[in-house]
Amino acid sequence: MEQKYVYDLHSDHKEWLNKVNFYKDDLRIMRHRLSEILLKNSSIEVRAMAEHFQNQYILQDERADILRHDVNNAMNLLEVSINFNPTAVDHRKVNSDVNLRDAVETYERIFNELRKDSINFFARWM
């Protein structure tokens, strides 16, 4: 655990939720593009790659939901901590969950790789 000021940690949580929402929107766009490609192409190669991407989109969507849940839980714990001891909240440090931060960063890295691979696939078959 690392220590952060309450407002800084709250800002991190809000940023992470915004990122997760952005990635979920991006997944919706990629699914739409994939369906457009499937309407235009019926080759076995395209179908196989499309299935691969569909599976990856499902996995990343589920992971985004888990991250959102974990971040919301962290925000709730922070709120409980503040309500329990509201004294000098703007000068107090609290524990920051390093594992949650790592999970968000890992998700971003994996998602960006998936996005890059998807864009290459879209460019080839659109």
N, C-alpha and C positions, 0 to 999 in steps of 0.2 A: 504494500500500500504506500502511496505517496500522499503528502498533504497538499491541499489546495485551498485557497480562499473560497468561501461559500459561493460568492457571485461568479467567480471564475469557473467553478465546477458546474454551476447552473448554466452558464453560457456554453460550456462544453456539451452538456446534455441537450440543450436546444439545437446546437449545431449538428450533433449526431442524428437527432430526429429529423432535421431538415434534409440531411444527406440520405437517410433511409427512405424518406418520402420521395426524394428526387430519383433514387435508384428504382423504386417501385414504378414510378411514372415511366422511366426509361425502359423498364422491362415490358410495360404495356405497349410502348411504341415498337419495340423489337418484335414482340409477338405479332403485332399487326403487319409489320413488314414481312415477317416470315410467312404469314398466311397469304399475302399478296404473291409471294414467290411460288408457293405451293399451288395457287390457282393457275399460274402461267406455266409451270414446269411439272411434268409427271415422271421424270426419269428416276431410276432407282437410286442414282447417286444423290440427287437433290432430296429425295424422300428420306434417305438414310441420314444425311446431314441435318435435315430439318428435324427429324426425330431427336437427334443428339442435342440440337439447340433447344428444342421444346423441353427436354428433360432438364437441361441446365437452367432454363428460365424458371421452371417449377422449383428446383432446388434453391436457387437464389431468391426467389420470392418467399419461400418458406423461411430461409435464413434471415431475410429482411424482417419478417414478422417476429421472429425470435429476438432479433436485435432490438426492435421497437419495444417489445415487451420488457426486455432487460433494462433498456434505458429508462423506460417509464417507471420500473421498479426502483431504479437508482434515484430517480427524481423524487419518488414518494418517500424513500428512506431519508433523503436530504431534507425534505419538508418536515418529516417527523423529528429529525434532529434539531431543526430550527425551532419548531414548536415546543420541544422539550426544554430547550435552553435558548431563548431569543436574545439573551444579553450579548451585546457587541457582535452581532451577527456579521457585520461588514468588516470586522477585524479578525474574525475567528477562522482558523483553518480546520478542515475536516478531511477524513480519509477519502481519497479518490481511488476507485477500483481500476487498477492498472490492467487487469484482465479484460475488463469491458472496453477500455481504450484500445487494447491490442485486437480485440474481436472486431471492432469497428474498422480499424486499419487493415486487418486481414481481409475483411469483407470487401472493402474498397479495392484492394489490390486484385482479388479474384474477380470482382465484378468488372473492373476495367479491362482485364485480360479477356473476359467473355465478350465485352462490348467490342473490343478490337477484332476478335475472331468473327463476331457476328457481322461487323461492318465489312470485313473482307469477303465473307460469304455473300452478303447482300450485293456488294459491288460486282461480284462474279456472275450472279444469277438474275439480277434485275434488268 
